[in-house]
Amino acid sequence: MLAQAQLVHAASASGFTDRLVNADGNYAAAPLPFAYDALEPVIDAHTVELHYNFHHKPAAAAANKAEEGLARARETGDFALVKFHEKELAFQLSSHILHTIYWTSISGKVGEPGGELAYSGERDHAFRRIVIMDSNDRDHPFRLIVIADHRFPKRVITMPE
C-alpha cells in the first residue's frame, strides 16, 4: 500500500483523521462544517455546493476505487495496473486531503487574527520579506522549494532569518 494511504489508515486507527475516513474506514468527505451560504458574498452558495458535491466527494470515492483496484492488481500480479492505481490513488487521495484541509480552514467569519496566531503569521509568513528581498542578493539568498499537490506543482519560498 502506498505510504500516503498507510498514513491515513494509521491516523484513522489512532483517531487523528481530521475526518478523512468514515466509520467503515473508507475515504469519505465529511459534512461541511458550515452551510453552503456561509461564505457569501466571497464565495456564493452554488459554488460551494458544486465544489463540495461534484469535486470533493467524487475525489474521496475515486480514492476508494483506486485503492480497491490497487489491491486487485497486486493480488493478480498485474504490475502495469499497480502503477496505474498507485498514481490514481495518489492523485485522488491528495485531492481529498487538500479539500478536507480547505473546508476545515475557511469560515464566513471576517476579522483580523489575534494573539499567537497573529504573531506567528507575522513571524513566519511575512510577505514583506519576500517583496523587499532581491533574489539576486548573494548576502540574503532564498530557497525555492517545489512540492507537488494533487495536480500542479506548488512553490514554497523560504527566507533566511
Secondary structure as UniProt FT lines:
FT   HELIX           3..14
FT   TURN            23..24
FT   HELIX           36..39
FT   TURN            40..42
FT   HELIX           45..51
FT   HELIX           52..56
FT   HELIX           57..76
FT   HELIX           79..105
FT   HELIX           115..124
FT   HELIX           127..132
FT   TURN            135..136
FT   TURN            138..139
FT   STRAND          143..148
FT   STRAND          153..158
//
